[in-house]
């Protein structure tokens, strides 16, 4: 028996020496299998918190291991060797089974062979499954291509959706969009490797899955109703950085769900009010708005201030969530908003005189990089306070340094020179800042053939209770209104 077994072993070695595919595949598998097992265990235990480590395991070592395994298997199955190894193995088993007392030995060999095969297949499955899972993680989406995706990752962490993974909105559960996203991701990786990506990255309007299906998977349309009290804090550019507030009642309204008649802001998404519009590709300029109401009559409003460009540069679409909430996660603030947010959160001490004014002057300047900006902002603020408030520098230097760091953060979280992202690079259509947003449609320039216009009065969407007034107890103010 031992001679026959030795013969088979020699045949296997001889076969591997002649079959380059199997030889290379066998070497790859033998080397990478223990490396993969240890690496996967480390990743599962969370010992290494680095997106590049996971990338190395599942998208580099894993695929190489699988290719090596397939090469080894393919070389063995499709060999044209005259002394086929499979036939020798069958002959060996037949001979052994004819001998009494050999069944136990054969069973051990079969068991060990099956265990090795199953174990290898399990590793292949884990690597394949974990690799796909890894490509859906926030770390892969935002941190792997650090330079490219840093702006999106930073703004994502500071957004209302920071606890929602990227794939929940960008891919979802649909197999169709899963497949599309993987092909799109492959193109994006190629663009990164070739350094041919856009700077700044364009908003992927056409690449996202249908917005209603995305948003309404969490934001239930049947409870889009009622009014919401909104308080907007800001600080003036005076010595005391005076804290003022705007308080308004936002008319969120209903989209015609659960028996509620469509009204106020979410009137636009009612199935009984189909709003379509012709717009530019970035949806900034709107040229025509059409409404088909419950009476099925079509009303067309044309923008008299715009001349239609070539048809291929326009698109007609049905209004949905993203036409107003176009920056629901990757939110880039204005210079004023970013500083106001840092002051209201206590990151920048309000007691530092003129910090709003001087901070604003420092961050609106153009810098070659974030490192240059960090140094330039610090230098400008410290020089100004040394000249105008030397006692503050001497007595409360820690507080001044805190203010400087807060101003730097306001810049670093919104401006990324390496990606050509300056203040205002991405516009938000929520509200009506700088004449955009709501006023793209709600403007007197939109008229029907009979002269009817789209309403543009403020009370349609909100009631302003306090506007840029010194901070007061809002609860007491509302009680006063009730009286």
N, C-alpha and C positions, 0 to 999 in steps of 0.2 A: 504493500500500500504506500509505504513511504517513498519507494522509488517512483511510483506512478504520480504521487503528489509532487515530488521534486521535478518530475518531467513537466507537469503542468506549470509549476512556478517558473521553470526555465523558459517554457513557451511564452508565458506572459511577459517576462523580462525581454525575451527576444522580440516579441511582438511590439512592445513599447519602444524598443530601440529602433525598429523599422518604421513605425507609425509616428511621424512627427506630431501630428495632431494630438494623439493620445498621450504622447510623452510630455508635450508642453502643458496640455490640460491637467495631467496628473501632477506635475510639479507645481502648477498654480494652485490646484486644490489642496495639496499637501501643505503648502506654505501658508495659504490664506485662511484655511479653516480654523486653526487655533487663534489666529489674529482676530478673525471675525467674532468668534465666540466670546473672547475676552472683551473686545470693544463693545459688543452688543450688551454684555452684562454691565459694563461701566456706564453705558448710555441709559440703560433701564434704571440703574441705581442713582442716576443724576449726579455722578461724581464730577463730570466735566460739563460745565454750562457754557458751551461755545457752539454757535451754529455751524462753524466750519468743521468741527469734530464730527457732527452728525452727517454733514455733507460728505466728508471723507469716507465714513462707514458705508452709508446707504447709496450714494451716487457715484462713488469711485471704486472702493474695494469690493463692495457687494456685486456690482455688475461684472467686474473682472473675474470674481470667483464663479459667478454663474456661467460666464463665457468659457472659463476653464473647464467647468464641470461638463458643459455641453460638448466641448471639444473631445474630452476624454471619452464620454459616452458615445459620441458619433463615430469616433475612430474605432471603438470596439465593436459597434453594431454593424458598421458598413465596411469592415475590413475585407480585402480580397485575399487574405492569407490562406494558403492551401490547407495548412494545419490549423483549422479554425479553433479558437480557444473554447468557444461555446460547445463545440462537438466533443472536445477533450474532457470538458467538465461533465457532460452528460455521460460519457463512457466511464469516467471515474465513479460517478454516483451509481451507475448500473452495476459496476464490478463490486463496489463496497457493499451494496444492498444484498448481493448474493451471498456474502459472507456472514456467518452467524455472529451476533454481538456487535455488529458495526453500526447499528441504527442510531445508537446514542451519539457516536462520533459525528455521523452525518447530520444529526439534528443540531448539534452545537455549531457546525460549520454554517448550516443554513441560517441558524439564529443570528450568528455574528454578522454574516453577510447582509441579512435583512435589516438588522439593527443599524449597520453602517449606512446602508442605502436610505433607510427612512430618516436617519439623523441628518444626512446630507440634504435630503429633500426638505426637511423641516427648516434647515438653515436657509435654503433657497427661498422658501415661502416667507420666512421672517424678513429676510433682506428685501424681497420684492414688496411685501405689504408695508413694512416700515419705511421703505424708500418713498412709496406713494404718500404715506401719511406725513412724512417729513416735508415733502413739497407743498403740503397744505398748512404748514405751521406758520405762525407770525414771524418766527425767527428766520425761516427760509425766505418768506415773501419780502421782508423788510430789512433784514440785517446781513444777509449773505452778500448781496450787491450793495455794500454799505454806502459808497459814494453816490450811487444812483438813487437809492431808495431812502436815504437818510431823511430828506424833507418829509416824505410821506410817513415815515415811522415816528418822527418827532411830533408831527401834528396829530397823528393817530393816538399817541399816548396821552395827549392833552385834550382829546375830544370826548364828547358824550358817549361814543361807541368804543371806548378804549378796552372794554371787557368783552367785546365781540371780535372773534377771529376774522381775519381777512377773507377767508373762503366763504364765510356765512353770507357776505354780500356779493363778493366777486364771482363765486362759483355756485354755492347752494347745493341742493341734493340732486338736481337733475343730471342724469348721465350725459345728456346732450351738451350741457354747459360745462360739465367736468371735462369732456373730451376737447371742447373748443378751448378751454382755459389751458390745457396741457400743451396744445399746439401753439397757442399764443405765447405761453411761457417759454417754449423752446425758441421761438423767434426772438423774444426779448433777451434771452441769455446769449443768443448769437449776436444780437445788436450790442450787448455789453462787451462781449469778447472782441468785436470789431470796432468798438468805440464809435458806433454810428447811431446812438440813441439821441432823442431830442433833448435839448436843454433850454428851458425847463420841459419836463415830461408833459405831454398834452393830456388833458382830461380824457379818459377812455370812454367817451360818450357812447360810441357804437359798439364797443367791446363788452360792456356790462350786460348782464342778463336783464330781462324785463323788469323795470323799476317797481311797478305795482306788486308783482310777485315777491320782490325782494323786501320792500319796506313793510308790506302788510303781513309778512310772516311773523313779525313781532308787534308792529303797531296796528292794533286791531281797528279796522275802519268803523265797526259798529259803535265804538266809543269816541269817535271824533265829534265831540259836541261840547257845547258850553263855552264859557269865557275863562280866560286865564289872566291873573294879575301878574304883570311883568315889571320888574324894577331894574333900571339900568343905572349903574353907578359910573361916574366919571369925576375927574379931578381937574380943576382949572390950573392955568399956568401962572398963578400968582405966587407970592412968597410963601403963603401958607398951604399951597396946594389944596385949595378949598374943595371939599367934597360936596358934589351936587348930585341930585338924582332926577331921573325921569320915570314917572310911574304911569303906566297905561293899562287899560283893560283890553286884552287882545281877543278879538272875536274869532275863536277857532272854528266854531260852527260844525255843521254836519254834512256828510256826503250822501244824504238820502238813504241811510241804513236804519234798520230796526224800526221802520215806520216813522222816522223823523224826516221832516221835509228839509231838503237841502237849503242851507243858508250860510252866510258869512264866508270865511276864507275857504273852507273845504267844500263849498258849493261847486268849485271848479272840477272836482273829481266825481261828482254825481253821475251815475249811469244815465240819468235823464237829462243831463246837460253835457252834451258832447262838444268839447272845445278843441278845435284843431287850429294850427297856425303854420304859416310858411315862414321859415327862418333861415338864417345863415348856419353854417356847419357848427359854429361855436354857440349857437342859440342866443347870442347877444343882441343881434339886430333882428327884429320881427317886422315883417312886411305886410302880413295880412292875417287877420283872425276871423275864424268862422265859428258860429254857434248854432247847434241844432238842439232845440229845447224839447220838452215833453210833447209839444204840439207838432213836432217833426218839421217845423218851418226853419229854413236856413237863413241866418243873418250873417252878412259878410261885412267886416270892417277893414278898410284899406288904410294903410299909413301913407298919408299924403306927403310926408317929408322924405320918403325913400323912393328911389328909382330902382326897380327890380333889376338885379344882375342876371347873368346867364343862368339858365335853369339848372345846369349841372352843379352850380354852387349853392343851390337851395335845397331844402327838404321840407316836406309837409309831415307833421306828426300830430298825434293826439296828445293833449296835455296830460301829464302825470306828475308824480311826486318830485322827480328830479328837475323839473322845469322851474321849480321855486327853490327846493332844497338841494341845490346842485353841489354843495360842499357839506354833506352831512357828517363827515368824519375828518377829512384832511382839510382842516380849517386854518387858513392863514389870516391873521389879524392885521388891522392897520396899525401904524406906529402908536397912535393915541390909545387905541383899544388895548394893545399889548402892555403899555405902561399902566393904564388904569387897572388892568387885571392884576398886575404885580403889586400895585399899591393897596388895592382892596384886600388882597390875600396876605398882606403883611410882609411880602418878600422885599419890597422897597419901603423903607420907613417914611411915612407921610410927614413926619416932623422935620425932615431935612429940607431947608428952605429952597424953593425954586427947583426941586428935583424933577418935577414934571416937565418944566420948561427946558431945563438944561439936559435932561435925559433925552427929550424929544429931539433937541438940536444935535445931540451926539449920534443917535441911531439912524437918523435920516440921511446921514452922509454916506457916500459910496466908499466901500472898502474892497480891496482885491480878494480877500479871503476872510473866513471867520476868525482865524488867528490874528490877522491884522486888525480886524474890527475889535476884537477883545482888548488888544493893547491900546488901540486908538481911543476907544470909549473910556477906558480907565484913565488914560493920560489927560484927555480933555476935561473930564469931570474933576479929577484931582487938582489939575492946574487952576481951574475956575474957582474951586472952593478955597484953595490956598490963597488966591488973590482977594476974594470977596468975603470969605468967612474963615480967616486963619484960626480964630478961637475954636471953631467947630472941628477943624482938622486936628488941633492939638488936644482938645478935651474929649471928643467923641469920635475918634478915628475909626473904631470898630463899627460904629453905626454908619459912617460914611462909606467904609469898605463894603458893608452889607448892601447899601444903596447902589454902589457901583456894580456889584455882582448881579443885582436884580435887573439893572438896566442892560447889562450884557446878556442876561438870559432872555430878556424881551426881544433883543436882536437875534440871538442864536436860534430861537424857536420859530422864527418867521422869515429870515433872510439867509439864503444859501448861495453865495456868489459862485461857487464851483458848479452849480446847476443853473446859473443865470436867473435865479429866483430873487427878485428884489421886492420891495414893498409894492403891493397891488398887482403882482404877477398873475394871481388867480382871483377872479371876481366871484363874489357871492351874490346870488339872486334872491336870497331871503331878505325881505324888507325892501328898502328903496334907497340904498346908499349911492350917492353921486349920480342920482337920476337913473339908476339901473333897476334891476329886480322888477318890482311890481309895475314901475313906470314904463317898462318895455311895451306893455299893452295898455295899461290904464293911463291913457294920455289923450288929450283932446285932438291930437292929430289923426287918431283912428276914427274914421267916419264911414257910414253906409252911403249908398247912393242917394238916400233921402236926407242925409245930414245928421243922422243919429250918431252919437259918440259913445265910447266906452266910458262909464263913470270913473272919475278920478278923485272924488272927495275922500278925505282921510277917514271919516267915520264909517266907511264901508268895512274896514278891517279892524280898527281900534278906536278907543276913546282915550284921549290923553288927559290924565287927571292932574299930573304935576310935570312940568317940563323945565329941566335944568335949574331946579330950586335947591337951596341949602337942605341938607339932610334933616329929616324930621321923622317922627314916629308915624309910620304909614298906617298902623292899626288905629291910632288915635285920629288920624286924618280921615280914614274911612268911616269911623264912628261919627265924626262931625258931618260928613256928607249924609249919613243916614238920618241925622236929626233935621 
